[in-house]
């Protein structure tokens, strides 16, 4: 990590912040609890300060948003992490199910999420818990508010105190302590800034250490590339299918809990039989000498609704407009 790269990172973060795009399998990955936390941000083994992605699900059951994955390549159909042939990133089951859960049932945790990852060595906190203890290196799972504050902090220090920041980001050197004041929720806020306190090297590098031996020492903290610190990049069909199954089962329960018995379809009636049902009271014959049957507006509406359900396999989960 050098000043030039740090300046490039800060420039890219500011650009991302102003664009619409900003907003086991892992080491100690954690969401920030409400409170005041002091520690040091450090670069990952690839010399990266942060990694951002869009996801569905959480932790080992989560996946990267398919729109970010490699497209299918017919010349290399077995490329790891690439999408299956014919996968439509604009319209796929998981996206539809997650949207219904969020929009119709207020299950916003199922929707597509923006995730901002960065390493933070926690020195002290006024809100310790089982997953947030001083003396540990965490991969912070940040949201948009955290990302904005991180961007402001990084940009400010790159402009005013670049050497100060470089020391903090280097885990093998003594460096200044950073402070996070965090409050979650829709009305929450986040503020990140530097303090006047310094902290010893997180993992000291001696003169005898080679790159390999130092990497081994720091890896004991759960230190790895940020890209592989929370949800693995690339498409994973098994996890995708499991999330589709989970969201479908959840919607089944929610839909059944808000549907009256009279609204429930007869389980003994097949879908094809339902399409052909035409109560005589809803059908009128015209006086036209041709004898052609003319369906009433009621019957026409029924046919349209049946057709819509056939085209949209998730129609039964959607709440009808009031």
N, C-alpha and C positions, 0 to 999 in steps of 0.2 A: 504494500500500500504506500503510495506516494502522494504528494500534493496534487499533481496533475490529475491522477485518477480520482481523487477525492472531489476535485472541482467538477469533473465530468459527472460524477454520481449526483452531486448536489444540483447541477443543471438539469439532469434527466428527471430527478424527483420533482423539481419545480414545474417542469414541462408536463409531467404526468399528473400532478396535482390540478393543473388547470385544464386537463382534458377529461373526457367522459369515461376514460378507462381506469381512472384512479379511484377511485372510491372504494419391544417389538420393532415398529416401523419408524419410530421417532425417539429422540432423546427426551429430556425433560421439557416437553412442549406445554405451555400453560397460557391461559387467559389471565389478564391482569386483574387482580382484585381491587376494589375501591380502596383508596388510601394513598399514602405517600411512601415511595419506594426509592432507595438509593442504590446505585451500582454503576457498572460500566458496560457500555455497548462495545462489542468487539466484532471484528470481521470473522467470516467463516474460513475454512481451509482454502477456499477458492479466492480469497481476498475480496469477497463480496460483503457489503454492509447490510443488505436487505434482499428479500425475495418476495414478490407479490404474485398472487394467483386468484382465480375464481374457483370455488369448490361447491360440491354438494355433500352433505353429511359431515361427520366429524372423525378425526383421528383415524384409527385403523380401518374403520368402515367407510371412510370418506373417499371421494374421488375428485380428480381435477375436472372442471367443466369441460365436456367433450369439445366445445368450440375452440378450446386452446390446444387440443391434442393434434398430433400429426394426422393429416388426411390419409385415406387409403391409397396405397401405391400398388397398382396391378403388377408392376415389375418386381416389387418386393412385398408380397402379400403377408409375409410373416414378420414384418418389422415390429419389434417390441414397442408397445405403447401407442401404436397407430390405430386409427378407427377401423371398424369392420367395413367391408364393402357395402356401399349403399346407405351408410349411416347419414341421416339428415340432421345436421347440427342445429338447424333452425326449428325443427319440429320433431321432437322425439319424446317417448313416454315419460322419462324422468322429469324433463322440463315441464311437461303438461301437468303431471301429478303434483309437482312442487308448487306450480303456479296456482292450482286449484286449492291446495292446502293453505297457501298463504292468503289468497284473495277471498276465498269463500269461507274459510274456517279460522282465519287469523293465526295460522300456524307458521309464523314467519321464520322460525328456525329451520324449516324444511326448504326454504327458498335458496336460490343461488346466492353465495356469499363472497364478498371481497375479503381477502386475507392478506395481511402484511406481516411478514416474518422477519425477525431480527434477533441476534443473540444479546442477552443481557445477563451479566453476572451480578446476582443479587447480594448486596452487602448488608443492607438493613431494610426493615419494613415495619409499619405500624399495623399491618394486617396480615400476619402470618397464617398460613393454613397448611393442610397436609401436602398440597401441591405447590407451595410457595414458601420456601424456607431459605434464610440467608446462608451463604456459603455454597450456593449451587448456581450452575450455569443453566439458564433457561432459554428456550426458543420461544420468544413472545409471539402469541397469536393475536395480532393487533387488528383493529377494525379501521374504518375510514377516519374517525376522529384521531386515533393514535397515529395513523399514517400522516395526517396533516400536521400534527404537532411535531412529529419526528422530522418531517421535511423542513419545517420552519427552523427547528433547532439546528439541523445539519447545515442548512443554507447560511444561517447567521454565523455559525462558528467557522465555516469555510471562508467566509468573507472577513471576519474579524480576528479569529484566533485559530488558524489552520493547524499550527504546530500543537496547540492545546488539544485539539480533537484527534490528531494523529496518534498522540501518546495514549489517549483514552482507548482508542480502537485496537491498539496492539496488546494482546494478552501477555506478552513476554516482558513488557515494560511497566514501570510505575506510571500511573496516569490519573487524571482528574476524575472525580466522582460526578456522575450525572444524577439528576433527580427527576422522578416521574410523579406527578400528582394526577391521579386518575379517578374519574367518576363515571360509571357506566350508565346504561339506559338511554332512552331516546332523547332525554334532556341533559345527558352527561357531557363531560368535557375532559380534556387532557392537556396537560402542560408539561413540557420537557425542557430542562435547562441545566446548565453546568453549575457546579458548586465550587467553592474555593478549597475544598478538601481533596487530598490526593490519596491514592490507594496503591499498595505494592503490586508487583506483577501478579497476575492471576495464576499463571504457571511460569515460574522463573526458568529462563534458558541460560544454562551455564556455558562456559567456554568449551567444555567437552561435548556438548550436545551437537549432534548433526541434525539435519532437517528430519531425518527418519526417527531418531530417538526423541526429539522434541515432539514430533507429531504423535508418537506413541504415548508420551506423558500427558499431553493435553486431551487426547482421545478418551482418557479415563473419565473426563467430565461429561461425556456424551457428545463430544464435539464432532460434527460432520457437516457436509455441505447443507446449506439452508434448504436447497431444493429437495432434500431427502429427510428433513427434520420434522415434518408434520404429515402431510399427505403426499404420497409419491406422485410425481408427474406422469402423464401418459394415461391412455385408456386401459381400464381393467374391466373386462367383461363380467367376471364373476361378481365384483363389487357393484358394478352398475346394475346387474340383474337383482342382486340382493336389495339394493335401495328401491328399485321399482316394486319389488314384492312387499317391502316394508311399508312404502307409501300407499300402495294399493290396499293393504290390509287396514291401515289406519283410516283411509277414506271410507272403506266399507263400514267400519264401526261408527264413524262420524255420520255418514249418510243414514245408516240404519237408526241411529239415535235421534235423528231429526225428521224421520219419516213416519207418518201415521200408518196404522195397519191397513186402512182402506186405500192408501197410496201404493202399497207394496204390490208388485206384480205377482200373479199366481205362479208359484215355483213349478207347478206341473205343466204349465203352458210353455211350449218352446218358442224361441224367437220367431221362427217362420210362421207358427200358428198365430202369433200376435199380429203379424203384418197383415194376415188375411182376415182377421176379425172385422166385421162390418155390421154393426147392429142395424136391424131393419128400420128402426125408428129414426135413424139418422140418414136414411137413403130415400130420395124422392125421385120419381120418374117424371120426365118432362112430358108435356102434351104433344111434343113433336112426333109426327107420324113415323119418323125413323125408328122410334122405340129405343133410342140410345139412352142409357142410364146417365143421369146427371147427379153428381154428388153434392150434398148440401155443404154450406160453409163449415159446419161442425165436423163433417166427415173429412173435408179437405184439410182442416187443421190437424186432425188425427193422423192422416197420412203423412203430412209434412213433419210432424213431430217424430213419427216412426222412422222416416227417412233420415232425419237429423241424427237420431240415436244410432242408426246403422253406420253413418259416416263418422260419428264421433264416439269411439268406444268408451270414453270417459263421461259421456253426457249424464249418466245416472248419478254421478257424484256432484255435478254442478248444482248449486242452489238456484231455483227458479226465481226470476225477478219478482219482487213483491208488487 
